[in-house]
Amino acid sequence: MARLVQAPPKFHPSEWDLANQMQRASTESQKCRSERTVAESQRLLDEIERTTRKTQSDVNKKIEQRQKEIKFWKQELDDKLEQIVHETEVLLTFKTRLEKSLESCQEPLVIAQKCLLNRQRRVGIDLVHDEVEQELVKEVEVLQEVIALLGRTLDQTKEQIRLNRSVKYNLEMDLKDKFTALMIDDYCAHLTNNTPNISYSDTAVKTEQKFVSPEDWVDFSNMNVEKADKQRNSSLALRALIDAILSQTASDLRRQRQAVNAAFTHRVKEVKDAKHKLETLLAMVLDEAASQEKNIAALKKAIGDKEGPARVAQTRLEARKHRPNVELCYDPVQHRLTREVQEITTNIQRQVEMVEQEILLQDTLAEAEAALKALSRRQLSLEEEIQVKENSLYIDEVLCMQMRDSVGMNNF
């Protein structure tokens, strides 16, 4: 029991001093270490603050620089979009011009073909492959070639408009993305350490695979700009081509139209001249026929006037051949009879001449009647030919020329 309540051991004063010294030394050492830690921490905090401020400042500058880049490309894209939109609108007016020009060629083609069909209704010698028909065939060929050319050009224009709109769509999509990116960077530029509602994000520093490099970013917008320039230049070249085609085709059609009209005018004049000459010939034939009819009447009267004396002379001559035998003796009367015979002979000779004159008159009458028949046939032929010319004039001057005059040639 006495051992359990034994007093603790007592230390020497030197030990006590040593213990106190060790406490002071340990405390001082710990204090120094703490001060060094505090100093190091402060230095580190200052360094981190400086680094953070510098980094944040650098980021702000990068954001500002990026904003400028986006604004630059956005302005470029805006300019190209405005240009391509304007160019497409102008090209649409050229497309309308092509469509109207193409439409305006249809009626002249139909009319030219109708003229060719109408002229097939000419008859007789007037159904000739004349200059008018040659020019009409050429006009149909020119119109068909122009329609084909305008059709191809219209298809090319439609395709160019489609390409322009495709470029416009790409520019608009790029601009939309640029606008969104600019809004985001503007938001980031205005963020500060004291901005409310800022927070940590575990995935913020994760790099997405779909990220593109700055070079690809520039190339993408630059490619859109280059495509816009390319299509705009193609559109400008196409508009110049359309202008040239419309001008040239209008000139070709107008020149050919004038050639056809001139051929029609010349042909109508020729037919009218021919008809006038035929009418003159017909009038001459009618006059000659009337003269021939009078001549035939005169010949028939002359033949009738010669018939009486001829019959009397022939009857007397035949009667004296049958005198009785006793009357044929030579007596004082015989001498007178001889003289009478001589007179009869003379009369017979005269009767023969009269007969010959009658035969000549009959031949002349036959010739006159044949001439009259020939004149009648010529009259019918001339009248038929005049009808042919009138039919040709009606076709060319009334049907064709008036139909052609109803259609004008306009520039588009």
C-alpha positions in Angstrom: 0.0 0.0 0.0 2.8 2.3 0.7 4.4 1.5 -2.7 1.1 2.5 -4.5 1.2 6.1 -3.2 4.9 6.6 -3.8 5.7 10.2 -4.9 6.8 10.8 -8.5 10.5 11.3 -9.1 11.9 14.7 -8.8 14.1 16.4 -11.5 17.3 18.3 -11.1 17.1 22.1 -11.7 19.4 21.7 -14.5 17.1 19.3 -16.1 14.3 21.8 -15.5 16.3 24.5 -17.3 17.2 22.2 -20.1 13.5 21.3 -20.6 12.5 24.9 -20.7 15.3 25.7 -23.2 14.1 22.8 -25.3 10.5 24.1 -25.2 11.7 27.5 -26.2 13.9 26.1 -29.0 11.1 23.9 -30.3 8.6 26.7 -30.2 11.0 29.1 -32.0 11.7 26.5 -34.6 8.0 25.8 -35.1 7.4 29.5 -35.3 10.1 29.9 -38.0 8.7 27.1 -40.0 5.2 28.6 -39.7 6.4 32.0 -40.7 8.3 30.5 -43.7 5.1 28.6 -44.7 3.0 31.8 -44.4 5.6 33.7 -46.4 5.7 31.0 -49.0 2.0 30.8 -49.1 1.7 34.5 -49.5 4.3 34.5 -52.3 2.5 31.6 -54.0 -0.8 33.4 -53.6 0.7 36.6 -55.1 2.2 34.6 -57.9 -1.0 32.7 -58.6 -2.9 36.0 -58.5 -0.5 37.6 -61.0 -0.6 34.5 -63.2 -4.4 34.3 -63.0 -4.8 38.0 -63.8 -2.3 37.7 -66.7 -3.9 34.6 -68.0 -7.4 36.2 -67.7 -6.1 39.3 -69.4 -4.6 37.2 -72.2 -7.8 35.3 -72.6 -9.7 38.6 -72.7 -7.4 39.8 -75.5 -7.8 36.5 -77.3 -11.5 36.8 -77.0 -11.4 40.4 -78.3 -9.1 39.3 -81.1 -11.5 36.4 -81.9 -14.4 38.8 -82.0 -12.6 41.0 -84.5 -11.9 37.9 -86.6 -15.5 36.8 -86.5 -16.7 40.3 -87.3 -14.2 40.5 -90.2 -15.5 37.3 -91.7 -19.0 38.1 -90.9 -18.7 41.4 -92.8 -17.1 39.5 -95.7 -19.9 37.0 -95.7 -22.5 39.8 -95.5 -20.9 41.5 -98.5 -20.9 38.3 -100.5 -24.4 37.5 -99.5 -25.6 40.9 -100.5 -23.8 40.6 -103.8 -25.1 37.1 -104.6 -28.7 38.1 -103.6 -28.5 41.1 -105.9 -27.0 39.1 -108.7 -29.6 36.4 -108.4 -32.4 39.0 -108.5 -30.9 40.5 -111.7 -30.4 37.0 -113.2 -34.1 36.3 -112.5 -35.0 39.3 -114.6 -32.8 37.9 -117.4 -34.6 34.5 -117.0 -37.9 36.3 -117.5 -36.5 38.0 -120.6 -35.5 34.6 -122.0 -38.9 33.1 -121.2 -40.7 36.0 -122.9 -38.3 35.9 -125.9 -38.8 32.1 -126.2 -42.6 32.6 -126.0 -42.5 35.3 -128.6 -40.8 33.0 -131.1 -43.7 30.5 -131.1 -46.3 32.6 -132.9 -43.9 33.7 -135.8 -42.9 30.0 -136.2 -46.6 28.9 -136.4 -47.3 31.7 -138.9 -44.3 30.9 -141.1 -45.4 27.2 -141.2 -49.0 28.3 -142.0 -47.7 30.4 -144.8 -45.9 27.4 -146.2 -49.0 25.3 -146.0 -51.2 28.1 -147.5 -48.8 28.4 -150.4 -49.2 24.7 -151.1 -52.7 25.6 -152.3 -51.3 27.5 -155.3 -52.2 25.7 -158.5 -50.8 25.2 -161.9 -47.5 26.8 -162.9 -47.8 29.1 -159.9 -46.9 26.2 -157.6 -43.3 27.1 -157.9 -40.4 26.9 -155.4 -39.8 30.6 -155.6 -37.8 33.0 -153.5 -40.7 33.5 -151.0 -40.8 29.8 -150.3 -37.0 29.6 -149.9 -37.0 32.5 -147.5 -40.0 31.0 -145.5 -38.2 27.7 -145.2 -35.1 29.6 -144.0 -37.2 31.6 -141.6 -38.6 28.4 -140.1 -35.1 27.0 -139.7 -33.8 30.2 -138.1 -36.8 30.3 -135.7 -36.3 26.6 -134.7 -32.6 27.2 -134.2 -33.3 30.3 -132.1 -35.9 28.5 -130.0 -33.4 25.6 -129.4 -30.6 28.1 -128.4 -32.9 30.1 -126.1 -34.1 26.9 -124.5 -30.6 25.8 -123.8 -29.7 29.2 -122.4 -32.8 29.2 -120.2 -31.8 25.8 -118.8 -28.3 27.2 -118.2 -29.8 30.2 -116.4 -32.0 28.1 -114.2 -29.0 26.0 -113.2 -27.0 29.2 -112.4 -29.8 30.5 -110.3 -29.9 27.2 -108.4 -26.1 27.4 -107.9 -26.5 31.0 -106.7 -29.2 30.0 -104.2 -27.0 27.2 -103.0 -24.2 29.6 -102.4 -26.6 32.0 -100.7 -27.8 29.2 -98.4 -24.2 28.3 -97.4 -23.4 31.9 -96.7 -26.5 32.3 -94.6 -25.7 29.2 -92.6 -22.1 30.4 -92.1 -23.4 33.9 -91.1 -25.9 32.3 -88.7 -23.0 30.3 -87.0 -20.8 33.4 -87.0 -23.6 35.4 -85.3 -24.1 32.8 -82.7 -20.4 32.5 -82.1 -20.1 36.3 -81.8 -22.9 36.4 -79.3 -21.3 33.7 -77.2 -17.9 35.5 -77.3 -19.6 38.8 -76.5 -21.1 37.1 -73.5 -17.7 35.6 -72.5 -16.0 39.0 -72.9 -18.4 40.6 -70.4 -17.9 37.9 -67.8 -15.9 38.9 -64.7 -14.9 37.2 -61.4 -17.8 39.0 -59.8 -20.4 38.1 -62.4 -23.3 36.3 -60.8 -24.5 32.8 -61.8 -21.0 31.7 -62.9 -20.2 28.1 -61.9 -17.8 25.2 -62.3 -18.3 22.7 -65.1 -16.7 19.3 -65.0 -16.7 19.0 -68.9 -15.6 22.5 -69.6 -12.0 21.6 -70.3 -12.8 18.5 -72.2 -11.8 18.7 -75.9 -14.6 17.7 -78.3 -13.7 15.6 -81.3 -15.8 17.8 -83.5 -13.7 20.8 -82.8 -12.0 22.2 -85.9 -8.6 24.0 -86.1 -8.4 27.7 -86.6 -7.0 27.0 -90.1 -10.0 24.9 -91.0 -12.3 27.6 -89.6 -10.7 30.2 -91.8 -10.6 27.8 -94.8 -14.3 27.1 -94.4 -15.4 30.7 -94.6 -12.8 31.5 -97.2 -14.2 28.7 -99.3 -17.7 30.1 -99.0 -16.4 33.5 -100.1 -14.6 32.0 -103.0 -17.6 30.0 -104.1 -19.7 33.1 -103.9 -17.2 35.0 -106.0 -17.0 32.2 -108.5 -20.8 31.9 -108.9 -21.2 35.6 -109.1 -18.6 35.8 -111.8 -20.3 33.0 -113.7 -23.6 34.8 -113.3 -22.1 38.0 -114.6 -20.6 36.2 -117.6 -23.9 34.4 -118.2 -25.8 37.7 -118.2 -23.4 39.1 -120.8 -24.0 36.0 -122.9 -27.8 36.3 -122.5 -27.6 39.9 -123.6 -25.5 39.0 -126.6 -27.8 36.1 -127.5 -31.0 38.1 -127.2 -29.6 40.9 -129.2 -28.2 38.6 -131.9 -31.3 36.4 -132.2 -33.6 39.4 -132.4 -31.3 40.9 -135.1 -31.3 37.6 -137.0 -35.1 37.1 -136.8 -35.7 40.7 -137.8 -33.4 40.5 -140.8 -35.0 37.2 -141.9 -38.4 38.6 -141.4 -37.5 41.6 -143.6 -36.1 39.2 -146.2 -39.4 37.2 -146.2 -41.5 40.3 -146.4 -39.4 41.7 -149.2 -39.7 38.4 -151.1 -43.5 38.5 -150.6 -43.7 42.1 -151.8 -41.6 41.3 -154.9 -43.5 38.2 -155.6 -46.9 39.9 -155.3 -45.6 42.6 -157.7 -44.4 39.9 -160.2 -47.8 38.1 -160.1 -49.7 41.3 -160.5 -47.6 42.3 -163.5 -48.1 38.8 -165.0 -51.9 39.0 -164.3 -52.0 42.5 -165.9 -50.2 41.2 -169.0 -52.5 38.2 -169.2 -55.5 40.5 -168.9 -54.0 42.6 -171.7 -53.5 39.5 -173.8 -57.1 38.4 -173.0 -58.5 41.8 -174.2 -56.4 41.5 -177.3 -57.7 37.9 -177.9 -61.3 39.0 -177.3 -60.8 41.9 -179.9 -59.2 39.5 -182.3 -62.0 37.0 -181.9 -64.6 39.7 -182.5 -62.7 40.7 -185.7 -62.5 37.1 -186.8 -66.2 36.6 -186.3 -66.9 39.6 -188.5 -64.4 38.2 -191.1 -66.2 34.8 -191.1 -69.6 36.5 -191.6 -68.1 38.5 -194.5 -66.6 35.4 -196.1 -69.9 33.5 -195.8 -71.7 36.4 -197.5 -69.2 36.6 -200.3 -69.6 32.8 -200.9 -73.4 33.3 -201.0 -73.1 36.1 -203.5 -71.0 33.9 -205.9 -73.4 30.9 -205.9 -76.1 32.5 -208.3 -74.0 33.5 -211.2 -72.1 30.2 -211.1 -75.2 28.1 -211.2 -76.6 30.1 -214.2 -73.3 29.8 -216.2 -73.1 26.0 -215.5 -76.8 25.5 -216.4 -76.4 27.3 -219.8 -73.3 25.4 -220.6 -74.9 22.1 -219.9 -78.0 23.0 -221.9 -76.1 23.8 -225.1 -74.4 20.4 -225.0 -77.8 18.8 -225.6 -78.9 20.7 -228.8 -80.4 18.6 -231.5 -78.3 17.3 -234.4 -79.8 19.5 -237.0 -79.0 22.5 -234.8 -75.4 21.6 -235.0 -75.1 22.4 -238.7 -73.2 25.3 -240.1 -75.6 27.8 -241.4 -75.7 31.5 -241.3 -76.7 31.1 -237.7 -73.7 28.8 -237.2 -71.4 31.6 -237.5 -73.3 33.4 -234.8 -73.3 30.2 -232.8 -69.6 29.9 -233.2 -69.2 33.3 -231.8 -71.6 32.4 -229.1 -69.6 29.3 -228.4 -66.6 31.4 -228.1 -68.5 33.6 -225.8 -69.6 30.5 -223.9 -66.0 29.3 -223.8 -65.1 32.6 -222.4 -67.9 32.5 -220.0 -66.9 28.9 -219.0 -63.4 30.1 -218.3 -64.9 32.9 -216.2 -67.1 30.3 -214.5 -64.1 28.2 -213.7 -62.4 31.2 -212.2 -65.5 31.9 -210.1 -65.5 28.3 -208.9 -61.9 28.6 -207.9 -62.7 31.8 -206.1 -65.4 30.0 -204.3 -63.1 27.2 -203.2 -60.6 29.8 -202.1 -63.2 31.6 -200.0 -64.2 28.2 -198.5 -60.6 27.5 -197.5 -60.3 31.0 -196.1 -63.5 30.5 -194.2 -62.2 27.3 -192.7 -58.9 28.9 -191.7 -60.9 31.8 -190.1 -63.1 29.4 -188.2 -60.0 27.4 -187.0 -58.4 30.7 -186.0 -61.5 31.6 -184.1 -61.5 28.2 -182.3 -57.8 28.8 -181.4 -58.6 32.2 -180.1 -61.4 30.7 -178.0 -59.0 28.1 -176.6 -56.5 30.9 -175.9 -59.2 32.9 -174.2 -60.1 30.0 -171.9 -56.4 29.4 -171.2 -55.8 33.0 -170.4 -58.9 33.2 -168.2 -57.7 30.1 -166.3 -54.2 31.5 -165.9 -55.7 34.8 -164.6 -57.7 32.8 -162.0 -54.4 31.0 -161.0 -52.8 34.4 -160.5 -55.7 35.7 -158.5 -55.6 32.6 -156.3 -51.8 33.2 -155.8 -52.3 36.8 -155.0 -55.1 36.0 -152.5 -52.8 33.5 -150.8 -49.7 35.7 -150.7 -51.2 39.1 -150.2 -54.3 38.4 -148.1 -53.7 35.2 -146.2 -49.9 35.3 -145.7 -48.9 39.0 -145.6 -51.8 40.2 -143.5 -51.2 37.3 -141.1 -47.5 38.3 -140.9 -48.3 42.0 -140.3 -50.3 41.1 -137.2 -47.2 39.9 -135.4 -44.5 42.4 -134.4 -40.8 41.7 -133.5 -39.8 43.0 -130.1 -36.5 43.2 -128.2 -36.3 41.5 -124.9 
